[in-house]
Amino acid sequence: MNFGNRQKNNRFKKVIVTKKDITIQAEDGFPLAATLFVPQDDTITQVVVIGSALGVPRYIYFKLARFFAQNGCTALTFDYRGIHQSQNENVSGSSIKMADWGALDIDAVLAWANNEWQPQKITYFGHSCGGQVLGLAQNAHNIDKAIFVASQSGYWKLWEFPYRWGVCFIWYSLPLLTPWFDKFPARALGISSVNIPSGVARQWAEWGRSTNYLWDNINQEALDRYNKLSFPLLSVGFTDDHFFGPPESVQKLLNYYPQTESKVQIIAPSEINKKKVGHFGFLKDDFAHPLWNNWAQWLLT
């Protein structure tokens, strides 16, 4: 795949996009805040659901979602339960689990998109943990194609020195801190853009201490679901994503999606004429033609 800028006449034709905020109710009744980006006056034939990274509000993905919609693919972003605008005052943060984000939240959004529009194709874009927990969703089998970006297995020994010791410290210290908080102060610690439910932080650390990460901590039914998913999957990592998604951890994740038609691309910033990318740099709109254009083309074909 060519990561350079495309010639102008090869770019997608841009269309007008409408933006709409909605609420999607999960199976257990939890309200999920979501935003749609829909190509105006166009029949909805293809949908891309965007699964966020840990503790990242959906608005961080708005530019990317709008770009997908401008190029003909209705985009749906949402906040996981306990994040930003997806709140329920009757549910404590200590009772929310990271597994809920896949089994309940992603599942509900995929079901809503399928039931609301019955599109010809449902695709998925998962950033970081958005790629990890996808297989927990029963409706993941409805996905026709997926892109994971900086999605990884979180076992700390997959990190290179000296970063592995920082990750190890996080996994072993979080359980000592979470009992003191309902909302864990992840933002202050630099591991998330917003504070996260303490139950999420506790389970995340439990997974990170396990050799096979979350796959050592789920039941056989969920494992079978991961093993049966068979859509084409493009997984992208960046050589300078040292702390959150190093290349070895990105490659390891695909072991847990064994039946997908998977392809891995590990990109150095210099390949796309950038000085750095890291874990979040690709979300800046000046990455549209080095990366977003290629991703939109891959999803739409």
N, C-alpha and C positions, 0 to 999 in steps of 0.2 A: 504494500500500500504506500502510495506517495504521500509524504507528510508536508511537502512544500506547498506554497500558495498555488491555487489553480488559476488557469487563465480565466479571464472574465467571462468569456462565452461558455465556459464549462460549469459555472456556478449555477446553483438552483435558482429558479425563478421565484422571487419573493412575493408573498401574498399578504394581504391585510389579516391581522389576527385579533380576535376578541378574547378578553381576559375576564374570568368569572370566578369568584370565590364561592365555594359550596361546603357543605358538611356531609361526610359519609359516616354512616353508623356501622361500627364493627359488630360482629355477631353477638358479643356480650353487652352491647348497648353503648360502648364508649364512643363519644363523638370525635371524629377525626377532621381537623380543618384541612381543606384541600383547595387548590386553585387549578382551573382549567385554562389552557391556551388552545383556542380552536381556530383553524383557518376559516375565515369568514366566507359565508355562502358556498361552502364546499361540503359535499357529502363525506361524513366521517367513515372512512374505510380502514384507517390505520391509527392505532393509539400507542403512545409510548408512556408507560408509567415510570416515574423517576423515584427510586428508593434512595433516601438520603444517607449520608454518613452519620455516625453516632453524634447525637446532640446538635445536628446542623438543621436550622429552620429551613422550611421549604423555600422561603424567598431568596435564599442564596443561589437557588437553581433557576430563578425566573428568567435570566438572560438566555441560558441554555434551552429552557423549555420553549421560550418564544422563538428561538432560532429553529428548533425542530418544527414548530407549528408553521413558521414562515415557509418552510420547505415541504409542507404537505402532510405532516404527521401530528395529529392532535396530541398534546402533551398534558399530563396530569401529575401535579406535584402535591405532596401532602406532608403533614407533620406527624411523626410517630406519637403515640400516647405519652403524655407527660412532657412533651417538647413544645415550646412556643405556644401556639394557640390551640393545640389539642389537649385540653384540660378537662378534668372532671373532679369537682371539689369533694365528691364523696369517695374518691379513690386515692389512697395515700401513695406517695412515691415509693415507699418501702415495699409495696405489694406489686409494683409493676416490674416485669422481667424483660430482659432483652429478647428472650424467645417470643414474647408477646408481639413484638414489632413485626416478626415474620408470620407467626401462626395466626395472628388476629388482624393486624393492621394491613400489612401487604396483601394478605388474603382478601380482606374486605375491599380494598381498592381495586384489585384485579377483578373481583366478582362484580363490583359496581360498574366498571368500564365495560365488561362483557355484557352485562344485563341491560345497561342503559343504551348502548350503541350497537351491540352485536356486530362489531367491526370484522372486516375480512382478516385482519391481522392484529394481534396484541403483542407488542414488544416491551422490553424492560431495560431500563438503564439503572444500574446499581453502583453507587459510590461507596467504597469502603465496606462498612457492615451491611450496606444495602445489598451487596452481593453475597455476603456470608449467610444471612438469614432467609434468603429467598426460598430455599427448599423446604422451609418449615410451613410455607403457605400451601394449603391443599389445592388452591387454584393455580399454582405455578405450572401445572401441566397444560394450561391453556396458552402459555407463552409460545410464540412462534420464533422469536429471536431475542437475544439478550447481549448487552454490552456491560461488562464490569470494568470500572476504572478504579485503580488503587484498592481493589478488594483483595483481602489477604486472609490467610490463616494466622491467628493471633498468638500462637505458641511462641514464647519469648526466645527460645533457642534458634529460631529462624532469623533473628536479627544479628547483624555483624557487630563485632566489638568496635566502639564501646557502647553502642546504642542498646545492645541486648541487656546490659545491666540496668539501664534506665527503665526499660520495659519490665524487667524482672522486679525491680523495686515497686513499680506501680501495681503489678499483679499481687504482690504479697503485702503491700501496705493498705490497699483499698479496703479489705475486709476489716481492718482495725479502725477505719475512719467512718465507714458507712453507718454503723449504729447510731452515730451522733447526728445524722442528718436525714430529713425527709427528701430534700433536694440536695444532691451531692454537689459541692462547689467545683465542678469540673472546669468551669471557665477560669477561675482563679488559678488553678493548677496548670492551665495551658493544654489540657487534653480534649477540650471541646469548646465550641463557641457559645454555648449556653449551659447552665447547670442541668444535670440529668437526674432522673429518679434514682434514689439510693438503691432500690432493688435491681435496677439495670446495672449500676456500677458494681454491685456485689456479684451478680451473675457473670458479668463481663470478665471480672478478675478470676472467677472460678474457671471459666473457659480458658483464659490465658495461661493458667498453670498446668493445663492438661495437654499432653503430647499431641492429641488430635483435636484440640480446641473444643468447639461446641459439639463436635461429632463423638466425643467421649462422654457427652452429658445429655444426650437425647435418646428417646426410646426407639425400638426397632421399626415401628411404623414410620417415624420421621426419617430414619436412615434409609428405609426402602424408598421413600419418596425422592430423596436426593439421588439414589442410585437409578431411578427410572426416568429422570428428566433427560430429554434427548434433543433439545433445540440447539441450533447453531449458536455458539457463544464466542464472542470476541472479548478477551481479557487484556487490559492495558495497564502497564505499570511504568514507573519513571525511575531512572537510575539515581536521581537525587532525592527520592522519597525515603530518606534514611530512617526517620523515627517512626513513621506511621505505616508505611507499606513498602519495605525493601523488596527487590526483585524475587528473592528466594521465597518469601512468604506469599507473594502474588502467584507464583508458579505452583506452590504447594496447594493453594485453594482448589485448583482444578482437579486434584486427586479425589475430591469429594463430590464432583460432578462427573462421574466416570463415563456416562453414556452421552454426554453432550458432544457435539461436533465442535470442539474447542480449538481456538487459536490464541496464542499469547504474543503480545507485542510489548517488549521492554524498550522504552524510548529514552534516549539521552536528550537533554535540552538542546544541545547543539544540532541535533537532527532536524529540529523544527525552528531553528534560528532563534532560540531563547537562551537566556543565561541560567534560568532556573524554572522549575515547575513545582517540585515538591508534591504535597498531598492535595493542595487546593488550587494551585496556580492555574490549572486548566479551566477553571470556572470563569476566568476573566475573559471579556469579550474579544480581546485581541488574540485569543486562541481559536477564533471561529474558523479561520481558513487553514491554519496548520492542522487542526484536529476535528472541530465540530463538523465541518463540511464532509470529511471522510466518514465520520460516524453516522451522520444523517443518510449518506448514500448507502452505507452498509445496511442500516435498518430498513431502508425503503426498497431495497432490491431483493 
